[in-house]
């Protein structure tokens, strides 16, 4: 459910060739890596982890037309599903991006766990080959190589109450900055999803959760393009303990 935002949207993006890859993981494996204020959500008793590679384009502030130089970059995020005071959202373990401008801006302005990585995304007919190699400033090395081919069919939205809807139709993320709890609202139309054939190789990206959980093929979805509006962070409370996700990330795979 999309709740009312406190302020108007301030920036926009277009996400292209977005791939969702989802795996079930025991809640007990995830709990140590999510700040205590956030409740980890489950679907029929099962917690989930998702990896989402895509290309971010046309990034820019509201009111600025056209394309801004250096506003296109590749991104890869790792996330799980949480709830804070009755509002569902996502919690990001990491964002990898191949733009130092995006990484530096997200860290300085929003304290988000962005890490610079070497990335490429190449199209071969209908197929997309996305490769990410993170090795930067003391963070655990992590590699993802995935080739995905959308099935030639009309995109559809997720069925009401389905696992797919539960995984993808979320319109905010939750994070801690110091002792303050923040909500990051976003807005877009419902996901237009296609089935997709995926061949994936990973090294260390999800090792902190236990490699045995990622040997099976993931549940996958593909979206060709989605226009997104970004809203200012909302301060939703405080907690007794601090959580520095960037420093914490350095210890995840050690």
Secondary structure, DSSP 8 states (H G I E B T S, - for coil): -----SS-EEEEEEEEEEEEEEEEE-HHHHHTTS-TTSEE--BTTBEEEEEEEEEEEEEEETT--S--TT--EEEEEEEEEEEETTEEEEEEEEEEES-HHHHHHHHHHH---EEE-EEEEEEETTEEEEEEEE--TT---EEEEEEEEE-SS--B---TTSHHHHHH---EEEEEETTEEEEEEEE-----BB-EEEEEEEESSSGGG-GGGGSS--EEEEEEEEEEEEEEEEEEEE-SS---HHHHHTTTT-
